[in-house]
Amino acid sequence: MVSMMAGVYEKGVKLAADQVRELEARLQRSTALKWWDITIAPETVF
C-alpha cells in the first residue's frame, strides 16, 4: 500500500552512517530493477 505523508520536510537533512546502514539492512532489492523495485521490511519492535 502506498500513502501520501503529510508534512513539511527540510531540505539538506542527511542520515548518519549508522542510520543509513540500519535502513539498508531492511531493504530487499529486486534483481531485475535494483534501484527502482525495493521492498522495505517492517522495523522490528522487540
C-alpha positions as CSV (number, residue, x, y, z in Angstrom):
1,M,0.0,0.0,0.0
2,V,1.3,3.5,-0.9
3,S,0.1,6.5,1.0
4,M,1.0,10.2,0.9
5,M,2.6,11.6,4.0
6,A,1.5,15.0,5.2
7,G,4.1,17.4,6.5
8,V,6.9,19.7,5.5
9,Y,10.4,18.3,5.4
10,E,13.6,20.4,5.5
11,K,16.0,20.2,2.5
12,G,19.5,19.0,3.0
13,V,18.8,16.8,6.1
14,K,21.0,13.7,5.9
15,L,21.2,10.5,7.8
16,A,24.2,9.5,9.8
17,A,26.2,6.5,8.5
18,D,24.8,4.1,11.2
19,Q,21.3,5.2,10.3
20,V,21.9,4.5,6.6
21,R,23.3,1.0,7.4
22,E,20.2,0.2,9.6
23,L,17.8,1.3,6.8
24,E,19.8,-0.5,4.1
25,A,19.6,-3.8,6.1
26,R,15.8,-3.6,5.8
27,L,15.7,-3.1,2.0
28,Q,15.1,-6.1,-0.3
29,R,16.0,-5.1,-3.8
30,S,14.7,-6.7,-7.0
31,T,17.4,-8.4,-9.1
32,A,15.8,-7.0,-12.3
33,L,15.3,-3.4,-11.2
34,K,17.8,-3.0,-8.4
35,W,17.3,0.7,-7.8
36,W,13.6,1.1,-8.5
37,D,11.9,-2.0,-7.2
38,I,12.5,-2.1,-3.4
39,T,10.6,-3.7,-0.6
40,I,11.2,-2.3,2.9
41,A,10.8,-4.8,5.7
42,P,9.0,-3.5,8.7
43,E,11.0,-2.3,11.7
44,T,11.4,-4.9,14.5
45,V,9.9,-3.7,17.7
46,F,11.1,-6.4,20.1
